[in-house]
Amino acid sequence: MPVYKGTNEVTSGNLRKGSTEIQNGYKATNPFFVNETTLTIAFVDNTSANVNLNSAASVSFTGTPGDTWSSFTRNLTRANGTVRITGAAGAESGDTQNILSIVESGSGASQRDLTFSGTLPTVTQTITVTVTDTVVNLTARSLSVGPGGSSTFSAISMGVISWTGDGIATLNCTTDYSAGRMERAGSVVMQAPFSINPGDGIQAIFENGGTYQNDVNQTGGTYPKTNVYTLSLPETLTYQAGSVSASYSKIL
């Protein structure tokens, strides 16, 4: 129920006895005035260059002091695969009544969440939250499947297939004809369009630093006959994901 001085309503924060602000007014046991306060949570985005905060907009809640307001979440996500997010935090300033709670959650390399909850203050106030993160910079890989090229011969040297860093490498071959394959020392390592990797029991054949050749084991039909090899490695705790491709063609 509103309170008036003459025809003017007395709004929250403006009902006083002397210099003391009145929070609640009663007639017998029935309240006729309840003071309301506003909490504003302002954000400062201090995240890393490769991390994005989904919103730095301020949030405000108004109501009875001590009431709980609706919790909300801010998300930190990485912009690319050059970093791995390991943590997030919100540093408070102005929370003189200790009414704001910030909880971090999430796992993995790409995202962390900060959830905000709490109660309304006894007096209107603004709390500033500076959002930060912790990241690990991932090392870029060097990968090679040879320079690619074309030849009138059925066998074309691919040179050395190699990569840097840990993780299981996968080699995939796609072809525009039916009998493309990769060989090493005269032995068939892979028949397109199959994929192989060092973890599937043939590591001694497909190895980091091995020298291979592309072979076109088919005559007749349409030329050129092309194999495309793609070497891929996943992201690890210290290295970025990476891939590289090279095309080899037999021409007439």
N, C-alpha and C positions, 0 to 999 in steps of 0.2 A: 504494500500500500504506500503510495507516494506521500511525502511530507511537503507542505507548502509554507512559504513565508509570504503572506498576502496572496497574490495570484502566481507567484513564481515557485516552481518546484525546486526543492533542495536536493541536488544531485549527490551521488556518492562522493565522499571525501570532503564535503562542504558543510556537514552538520557537526558543530563543535559546542563544547561547554568551556568557555574561556579559550585557552589555546589547545585543549585536548580534543582530538577527533573522536566523535562518537561512532562506535562500530555497529551497535544494535540498540534500538529503542523499543520499549515494551509498554503496553497498557495492561496492567495486571500481568497475566502470563502470555498475552497475545502480542507478537511482534508487530509494530507498525512502521519500523524502519530497519532495513538491513544494508549496511555499507557494502559496496562492491569495489573491488580492486582489479587492476589490469596487470597481467604479466606479459612482457614482450621479450621474446628470445631472438636476439640478433646474431647473425653469423658472419664470421670472417673466414674466407676460403684461403687457407695457407697450405693447400695440397701441392704435391710435386708436379713437375711439368707434364709428366705422362699419366697423371691420375686426374679424373674428373669427379667433382662433387655435383650430384644431380640437382641441387638447389641451394642457393645461399640467401634466399628470401627470408625476411623476418616472419615470425609467427607470434600471434597475440591471442591471449585468452582473458575473458572478463567474467567475474562472478564473485561468489562469497568467499572471503578469506578462508583458507584451509581446504576448500573443495578440490577434488582431483580433476584435472583436465585430461582430454583425450591424448594419449601418447601418439607419437609420430616417428618416422624413421627417415634418415638421410643415408644415401648410398654413395660409396666411393668405388668407382670402377676404373680400370686401366684403359688408356686410350689405344694401346697397341701392345705387342708382345716383347717390347724391349725391357720391361720391368716385371717383377713379381711383387704383388702387394703382400706384406707380411703383418700389417697392423694398421689401426686407425684410432684416433683419440680426439676428444673435444675438451679444450681447456676453458674453464669458466672464469668470468670476471663479473663482479657485481652481485653474486649470489650470497647476499649478506645473511639470509635466513636459511640457507642450506636446504632449499626446496626443490632443486633440480637434480634429477638422476640421469646419467648417460651410461648406456651399456653397449659395448662393442660385441658384434657377432659376425659369423662368417668364416669361411676357410677357403683354401685353394689359392690360386695365383691372381685371380682377376677381380675380386670384389670383397669389400668389407662394409658392414652396416653399423650405424650408430642410432640407437633407439632412445628417445627422449620421453621422460615422464616426470610427474611431480604434482605439486599442489599450488594453489594461488597464495600470494603473499598477503600479509596484513596491511601493507601499503603498496600502492602502485609502483612497479619498478621494472627496469630493463636488465636482463642478463645477457652478456655478450659471450658467445662460444666461438673460439678459434679452432677450426677443424684442421688436423694434420694427419699425415700418414707416415708409415715406414715402408720402404721398398728395397728390393735387391735389384741392381742393374744386371741384366742378363747379357752374357757375352755373345756376340754375333758369330755364327759358324762360317767356315770356308768349306764349300762343297764343289766337287768336280765330277762330271761324267764325260769328260773329254770335250774337244772343241766342236764335235759334229762335222758334217761334211758329206760329200757325194763322190762316187767313183763308178767306173765301168766294171770294176771287179766285184765279185760277190762278197768278198771279205774286206771290211774297212776297219782299220785300227781305231779303237776308242781311247787308247792311251790308258792312263791310270784313273781308276774310280776311287775317290778318297773323300774324307770329311774330317772335321775337327770336333772335339768335344765328345761327351758321353751320350748314351742313348742308343736305341736299336734302329739301324738304318733300314729303310725299305726301298727296293728298286722295282719300279713298275715299267712295263713296256707295252706300248700300244702300236698297232701296225695297220697299214691299209691293204695288206694282202695276207695270205694264209700261212706263211712258213717263215716268218722272221724269228731270229734267235740270236743269243749272245753266246760267245764261246771264249774259253780260256785254255790255251795250250792244246787246241784241237778238241776239247771236250765241251759239250753243250752244257751251259750253265742255266740258261733260261730260254724257254720257248714262248714267244709272245702269244697272248697278252697276259701271261701270268706274272705275279709279283713274288719276290723272295726277300728275305732279310736274314741277318746273321743269327737270329734267335731260333730259326726253324730247323736246325739240324744240318745245314749245309754251309756252316760258317767257314769251313776250310776251303770251299769253292768260291763263295762270294765274300771277299775280305777287303778291309780298308787298306788301300794302297795297291790292290791287285791290278794287273794289266789285262785288258779284255779286247775283243774285237766283235764287231757287228757282222753277221753273216746272212746273206740273202739266199736261202736254200730253195729257190723256186725260179724256174725259167718260164718264158712265155708270158702272155697276158699283158697287162697295162704297165707302163713305166712312167715315172720312176716308182720304185718300190721302197717305201720309207718306214723306218722304225723310229719311234720317239721314246727315249729313255728318261725317266724322272726319278731322281734320287731324293728321298725325303727323310728328315729326322724330326722327332717330336721335341717340344720344349722340355727341359729338365730343370732341376733346381738352380743350375748355374748357366745354362746355355739357352739361347733363343731357338725356336723352331726354324727350320729352313728347308728349302727345296731348290733344285736346279734341274733343268732339262736340256737335252741335246738331241738333235735330229740327224739320222744317217740314212742316205738314199743311194740305191743302185740305179744308175742310168744306163741307157743303151750305149 
